[in-house]
Amino acid sequence: MTDHTAAPGAGTAPDAAVAALDAAAEQVIASFGGEIPFGAAAGVLERIEAVHAKIDELTVAMLAPLARMEASGELLEEGGQKNADAYLTHAWGIHSDEAKRLALLATGLHTGSLPDTAQALAEGVLTLGEAAAIASGVEREVKKRDQKARPDAERYRSVIETGLVGAKREREAMSVQSLTRTANALGLELNPERPEKNEEAAFAERGARLRRTFEGTFQFEAWGPAGDAERLQAALDSYTAPYDGDALTSKYARTYDALMAAMAMAHGHHGCGAAPGVKAVINITVPLSTFMDLNNHTPNQPQDRGRVWAQDPSENPDADAGGGPARTQDGNVVAASIVRAMAPEAQLRRLVFDDRTGLPVDLGRAQRLAPGYLRTLAFAEHSTCAWDGGCDVPVSRCEADHITEFSHGGTTSAANLQPLCSVHNRLKYRRNTRHRAGKKTGTGTGAKAPPGPPGAAGPPDSTG
């Protein structure tokens, strides 16, 4: 066992900066003590956000010297750890995954390989967590790229980073989870053969396991490719009973009930020549040029349970990637082979957009409830709940909300519809109701509600 003692120097002397920070921290901590008076929550949240922003600034400032010491070897000599992520894990007591993301950000800022991220951090566009997610996503996609088609790692890194920071600037409410998904989506678009390879590899490793306990109960586990995940999710959704607000049945219990109902239906219809009813619905958006490529495809690969694996692009260098990947309504990329297998039995619908405005067609003021095709049009640019403050609920679990509500002159049009989860749909209604009530009474109650689109006079339902 060795005993490591830091060499005497500037780092061991009393630090005036740390002393000043300690005094300021005591004041901030004291400001959060005691009860929160009614009506003061907004101010407390503002203070929390401001303090957290300063903590982010302090952390970013500490990352740069850590990266410099790692590069020079002093981190090992003085800190006892060779790498910044190991130092952060043990010295800061954080999870190794978080430490790795911060270490990647530190290296990117130190070497200048993440210039857009550094600029966005300085401008306050990114939080520390978002910047670390971008650094991690960029590095992951650089490692996963097709090195034959894209040999220049630094150029590829720049493309991914620019895309992620640009997406965050365009959509301020993007969360860390959304940034991670966007990094993956960019990688799929830049490497159009990857969805096929992922699907084929996952299908090769597919499996299911039914475990029985000595008491007779069971656990069921299954794993497989993304295409089958969409099929399974759609089937379960079609058998899942609507949520009853008064019932105590959990989401997991309702999913279990749906699985058992689907199995009972399948068990009772062996040998049926046609489905007894409407099949489960899977919404997949395919650009027209991509769809035409699917129709013109001549399979030369072995088929496996209705799958036709895509041709290796290297065998046909003149092949065009088409108009982009096929995506589900939640933003998941679907391999072309899966779309090809579904197409013969699928119901095809066109999404028609106005070429002057880029907006989809609408129903005007003729009706309030949005039909399925209009929901599809309105939700086409979203993969999660559109709440301004950010929300990661998938769009398939969202309700169609009128931005300018129908009772206040809003049209049932794709331009005036947005996906909101049930929590945020009702929160929007409550805020707008308080805002209007405050205006009518002159009490100022509504002033505390943040500005937003005009609200409705009645509570929302699943179509806003």
C-alpha positions in Angstrom: 0.0 0.0 0.0 1.3 3.4 -0.9 0.6 6.8 0.7 0.3 9.6 -1.8 0.9 13.1 -0.5 0.7 16.1 -2.8 3.9 18.1 -3.2 3.8 21.5 -1.5 3.0 24.4 -3.8 0.3 26.9 -4.8 -2.4 24.2 -4.6 -1.8 23.6 -0.9 -2.0 27.3 0.2 -5.3 28.9 1.3 -7.2 29.8 -1.8 -8.9 33.3 -1.7 -11.2 32.3 -4.6 -12.5 29.2 -2.8 -13.0 31.3 0.4 -15.1 33.9 -1.6 -17.1 31.1 -3.2 -17.7 29.5 0.2 -19.1 32.8 1.6 -21.3 33.3 -1.4 -22.5 29.7 -1.2 -23.6 30.1 2.4 -25.8 33.1 1.4 -27.4 31.1 -1.4 -28.0 28.1 0.7 -29.6 30.3 3.4 -31.9 31.8 0.8 -33.4 28.4 0.2 -34.3 27.7 3.8 -37.7 27.9 5.3 -41.2 27.5 3.9 -42.1 28.8 0.4 -44.9 31.3 0.8 -48.0 30.9 -1.4 -47.4 32.6 -4.8 -43.6 32.7 -4.4 -42.9 29.4 -6.2 -42.1 31.2 -9.5 -39.4 33.3 -7.9 -37.9 30.3 -6.1 -37.7 28.4 -9.4 -36.0 31.4 -11.1 -33.4 31.5 -8.3 -32.8 27.7 -8.6 -32.3 28.0 -12.3 -29.9 31.0 -11.9 -27.9 29.1 -9.3 -27.8 26.0 -11.4 -26.5 28.0 -14.4 -23.7 29.3 -12.2 -22.8 25.8 -11.1 -22.6 24.8 -14.7 -20.3 27.7 -15.4 -18.0 26.7 -12.5 -18.0 23.1 -13.7 -17.1 24.0 -17.3 -14.3 26.2 -15.9 -12.9 23.3 -14.0 -13.0 20.9 -17.0 -10.4 22.7 -19.0 -7.5 22.5 -16.5 -8.4 18.8 -15.9 -8.0 18.1 -19.6 -4.7 20.0 -19.7 -3.4 18.1 -16.7 -4.5 14.8 -18.3 -2.6 15.7 -21.5 0.6 16.7 -19.6 0.5 13.7 -17.3 0.2 15.8 -14.1 -3.3 14.4 -13.4 -1.7 11.0 -12.7 1.2 12.4 -10.7 -0.9 14.7 -8.6 -4.4 13.3 -8.8 -3.6 9.6 -8.8 -5.7 8.9 -12.0 -4.5 8.6 -15.5 -7.7 9.7 -17.2 -10.1 12.6 -16.5 -13.1 10.3 -16.4 -11.5 8.1 -13.7 -10.5 11.2 -11.7 -14.1 12.6 -12.0 -15.6 9.3 -11.0 -13.5 9.0 -7.8 -12.7 12.6 -6.8 -16.2 13.9 -7.6 -18.1 10.8 -6.6 -20.3 10.7 -9.7 -21.4 7.8 -11.9 -18.9 6.6 -14.4 -21.2 7.3 -17.4 -21.6 10.9 -16.3 -17.8 11.1 -15.8 -17.1 9.8 -19.3 -19.5 12.4 -20.8 -17.8 15.3 -18.9 -14.4 14.0 -19.8 -15.2 13.9 -23.5 -16.5 17.5 -23.2 -13.3 18.5 -21.4 -11.2 17.0 -24.1 -13.3 18.6 -26.9 -13.1 22.0 -25.3 -9.3 21.7 -24.6 -8.4 20.5 -28.1 -10.8 22.8 -29.9 -12.6 19.9 -31.6 -16.0 21.1 -30.5 -16.0 24.8 -31.5 -19.8 25.1 -31.9 -20.4 23.5 -28.5 -17.9 25.9 -26.9 -19.6 28.9 -28.5 -23.1 27.7 -27.5 -21.9 27.2 -23.9 -20.5 30.7 -23.8 -23.7 32.1 -25.1 -25.9 30.2 -22.6 -27.6 28.2 -25.4 -26.4 24.9 -23.9 -26.4 23.7 -20.3 -23.5 21.6 -19.1 -25.5 18.4 -19.3 -26.6 19.2 -22.9 -23.0 20.1 -23.9 -21.8 16.8 -22.4 -24.5 14.9 -24.3 -23.4 16.5 -27.5 -19.8 15.6 -26.9 -20.8 12.0 -26.1 -23.1 11.8 -29.1 -20.5 13.2 -31.5 -17.8 10.7 -30.2 -20.2 7.8 -30.4 -21.2 8.6 -34.0 -17.6 9.1 -35.1 -16.8 5.6 -33.9 -19.8 4.1 -35.5 -19.4 5.8 -38.9 -18.7 3.8 -42.1 -15.0 4.5 -42.2 -14.7 3.4 -45.9 -17.3 5.9 -47.0 -16.3 8.6 -44.5 -12.6 8.2 -43.7 -12.1 11.8 -42.5 -13.0 11.5 -38.8 -12.6 15.3 -38.0 -14.8 16.4 -40.9 -17.4 13.9 -39.8 -17.2 15.1 -36.2 -17.7 18.6 -37.4 -20.8 17.7 -39.4 -22.4 15.9 -36.4 -21.6 18.6 -33.9 -22.9 21.4 -36.2 -26.1 19.5 -36.7 -26.7 18.9 -33.0 -25.9 22.5 -31.9 -28.0 23.8 -34.8 -30.9 21.6 -33.7 -30.7 22.9 -30.1 -30.6 26.5 -31.3 -33.7 25.9 -33.4 -35.5 24.0 -30.6 -34.5 25.5 -27.2 -36.6 22.9 -25.4 -34.6 19.9 -26.6 -33.6 17.7 -23.7 -30.5 15.6 -23.2 -32.6 12.6 -24.3 -33.7 14.4 -27.5 -30.1 15.4 -28.3 -29.0 11.8 -27.9 -31.7 10.6 -30.2 -30.9 13.3 -32.7 -27.2 12.3 -32.7 -28.3 8.8 -33.6 -30.7 10.1 -36.3 -27.9 12.2 -37.9 -25.7 9.1 -37.9 -28.4 7.1 -39.6 -28.9 9.7 -42.3 -25.2 10.0 -42.9 -24.8 6.3 -43.0 -27.9 5.1 -44.9 -26.9 1.4 -44.8 -26.7 1.3 -41.0 -30.5 0.7 -40.3 -30.3 -2.4 -42.5 -27.2 -3.7 -40.8 -28.7 -2.9 -37.3 -31.9 -4.7 -38.3 -30.2 -7.7 -39.7 -27.8 -8.0 -36.7 -30.6 -7.7 -34.1 -32.7 -10.2 -36.0 -29.9 -12.7 -36.0 -29.6 -12.2 -32.2 -33.4 -12.3 -31.6 -34.8 -14.4 -28.8 -37.5 -14.9 -26.2 -37.4 -16.6 -22.8 -40.2 -17.9 -20.6 -39.1 -18.5 -17.0 -41.3 -20.5 -14.6 -40.8 -20.3 -10.9 -41.3 -23.1 -8.5 -44.5 -21.5 -7.4 -45.9 -21.7 -10.9 -45.7 -17.9 -11.8 -43.6 -16.8 -14.7 -41.5 -14.0 -16.3 -41.4 -13.4 -20.0 -38.6 -11.6 -21.8 -38.0 -11.0 -25.5 -35.5 -9.1 -27.6 -35.2 -8.4 -31.2 -34.9 -5.7 -34.0 -36.6 -2.3 -34.3 -39.1 -3.4 -36.9 -40.5 -6.1 -34.7 -40.6 -3.7 -31.8 -42.9 -1.5 -33.8 -45.1 -4.4 -34.6 -45.2 -5.6 -31.0 -45.9 -2.1 -29.7 -48.8 -1.6 -32.2 -50.3 -4.9 -31.3 -50.2 -4.2 -27.6 -51.6 -0.8 -28.1 -54.5 -2.1 -30.0 -55.4 -4.4 -27.1 -54.7 -2.0 -24.3 -57.8 -0.7 -22.5 -58.1 3.1 -22.1 -56.8 4.4 -18.9 -59.5 4.8 -16.2 -58.6 7.7 -14.0 -60.5 6.1 -11.1 -58.9 2.7 -11.5 -55.7 1.7 -9.8 -54.5 -0.6 -12.6 -50.9 0.3 -13.4 -49.5 0.8 -16.9 -47.6 -2.5 -16.5 -50.7 -4.4 -15.5 -52.7 -3.0 -18.5 -49.8 -4.0 -20.8 -49.9 -7.5 -19.3 -53.7 -7.6 -19.9 -53.2 -6.5 -23.5 -50.6 -9.2 -24.1 -52.9 -11.9 -22.6 -55.8 -10.6 -24.7 -53.7 -10.7 -27.9 -52.6 -14.3 -27.1 -56.2 -15.3 -26.5 -57.3 -13.9 -29.8 -54.4 -15.6 -31.6 -55.1 -18.9 -29.9 -58.7 -18.8 -30.8 -58.1 -18.0 -34.5 -55.6 -20.6 -35.7 -56.1 -21.3 -39.3 -58.2 -18.2 -40.1 -57.7 -17.1 -43.7 -58.2 -13.4 -42.9 -57.9 -11.2 -39.8 -61.2 -11.0 -37.8 -60.9 -7.2 -37.6 -58.8 -4.2 -38.2 -55.1 -4.9 -37.7 -52.9 -2.9 -35.4 -51.8 0.4 -36.9 -48.2 1.4 -37.4 -47.7 4.9 -38.9 -44.5 5.1 -40.9 -43.6 8.2 -43.0 -41.6 7.4 -46.1 -40.3 10.1 -48.5 -41.7 9.6 -52.0 -38.3 9.1 -53.6 -37.4 6.5 -51.0 -40.7 4.7 -51.5 -40.1 4.6 -55.3 -36.7 3.1 -54.6 -38.4 0.4 -52.5 -40.8 -0.4 -55.4 -37.9 -0.6 -57.9 -35.8 -2.8 -55.7 -35.1 -6.2 -57.1 -34.1 -8.6 -54.2 -31.0 -10.6 -54.7 -30.5 -11.6 -51.1 -32.1 -14.5 -49.2 -35.4 -13.8 -47.6 -36.0 -14.6 -43.9 -39.6 -14.5 -42.6 -40.7 -12.0 -45.1 -37.5 -9.9 -44.7 -35.4 -8.9 -47.7 -32.1 -7.6 -46.5 -30.8 -4.6 -48.4 -28.1 -4.9 -51.0 -24.6 -3.9 -49.9 -24.0 -0.3 -51.2 -20.4 -1.3 -52.1 -21.9 -3.7 -54.7 -23.7 -0.9 -56.4 -21.7 2.4 -55.9 -24.1 4.3 -58.3 -27.1 3.6 -56.0 -28.8 6.6 -54.5 -29.7 6.7 -50.8 -33.1 8.1 -51.8 -35.0 10.9 -50.0 -34.1 9.9 -46.5 -35.0 7.1 -44.1 -38.4 5.9 -43.2 -39.5 6.9 -39.7 -42.2 6.1 -37.3 -44.3 8.8 -35.7 -42.0 8.7 -32.6 -39.0 9.4 -34.8 -37.6 5.9 -34.8 -35.8 5.0 -38.1 -37.1 1.8 -39.8 -35.0 -0.2 -42.1 -36.1 -0.2 -45.8 -36.4 -4.0 -45.7 -39.0 -3.8 -43.0 -41.0 -1.1 -45.0 -40.7 -3.3 -48.1 -42.1 -6.3 -46.2 -45.0 -4.3 -44.8 -45.9 -2.5 -48.1 -47.9 -5.2 -49.8 -50.5 -5.3 -47.0 -50.2 -1.7 -45.9 -52.7 1.1 -46.3 -50.9 3.9 -48.1 -51.8 7.6 -47.4 -50.4 10.7 -49.0 -49.4 13.7 -46.8 -50.0 16.7 -49.0 -48.3 20.0 -48.3 -48.9 23.5 -49.6 -45.8 24.2 -51.8 -46.1 27.9 -51.1 -46.0 27.7 -47.3 -44.6 24.2 -46.6 -47.7 23.6 -44.4 -50.0 20.7 -44.7 -53.6 21.1 -45.8 -56.3 21.6 -43.2 -60.0 21.3 -42.4 -60.6 25.0 -41.6 -63.4 25.7 -39.1 -65.7 22.9 -40.3 -65.1 20.6 -37.3 -63.3 20.6 -34.0 -62.1 17.0 -33.7 -59.1 16.2 -35.7 -59.4 13.0 -37.8 -56.5 10.5 -37.9 -55.0 11.7 -41.1 -54.9 15.3 -39.9 -53.2 14.3 -36.7 -50.6 12.5 -38.8 -50.0 15.7 -40.8 -49.9 17.9 -37.7 -47.5 15.6 -35.8 -45.2 15.0 -38.8 -42.6 17.5 -37.6 -42.6 16.2 -34.0 -41.4 13.1 -32.3 -42.3 14.1 -28.7 -44.7 16.4 -26.8 -44.4 19.9 -28.1 -44.5 21.6 -24.7 -42.3 24.8 -24.7 -40.4 23.8 -21.6 -39.4 20.4 -23.1 -41.0 17.0 -22.7 -39.9 13.5 -23.8 -43.3 11.8 -24.0 -43.4 10.1 -27.4 -45.8 11.7 -29.9 -47.7 8.4 -30.1 -48.8 9.0 -26.4 -49.8 12.6 -27.0 -53.1 14.3 -27.6 -54.0 16.7 -30.5 -54.1 20.2 -29.0 -55.4 23.3 -30.7 -52.7 26.0 -30.3 -55.3 28.7 -30.7 -58.2 26.9 -29.2 -61.3 26.1 -31.3 -63.7 28.0 -29.0 -61.5 31.1 -29.5 -61.4 31.1 -33.3 -58.7 28.5 -33.8 -59.0 26.3 -36.9 -58.8 22.5 -37.0 -55.7 22.6 -39.2 -52.3 21.0 -39.2 -50.8 24.5 -38.6 -52.9 25.0 -35.5 -52.5 21.5 -34.0 -49.7 20.3 -31.9 -49.0 17.1 -29.9 -49.2 17.6 -26.1 -49.1 14.9 -23.5 -52.1 14.7 -21.2 -50.2 16.4 -18.3 -49.2 19.4 -20.4 -52.5 19.6 -22.3 -54.3 20.1 -19.0 -51.6 22.4 -17.5 -52.0 24.7 -20.5 -55.8 24.8 -20.0 -55.4 25.6 -16.3 -52.9 28.4 -17.0 -55.0 30.0 -19.6 -58.1 29.8 -17.4 -56.2 31.5 -14.6 -55.0 34.1 -17.0 -58.4 35.0 -18.3 -59.9 35.0 -14.8 -57.3 37.4 -13.7 -58.1 39.8 -16.6 -61.8 39.7 -15.8 -61.5 40.3 -12.1 -58.5 42.7 -12.3 -56.8 40.7 -9.4 -53.7 40.1 -11.5 -54.0 36.3 -10.8 -53.4 35.6 -14.5 -50.1 37.6 -14.6 -48.3 34.7 -12.9 -49.1 32.4 -15.7 -46.4 32.5 -18.4 -47.6 33.8 -21.8 -48.8 31.2 -24.2 -51.4 30.6 -27.0 -55.0 31.7 -26.4 -56.8 29.2 -24.2 -60.2 27.5 -24.4 -63.3 28.1 -22.3 -63.8 24.4 -21.5 -61.5 21.7 -20.3 -59.5 19.9 -23.0 -60.1 16.4 -24.3 -57.9 14.2 -26.5 -58.1 16.8 -29.3 -57.4 19.9 -27.3 
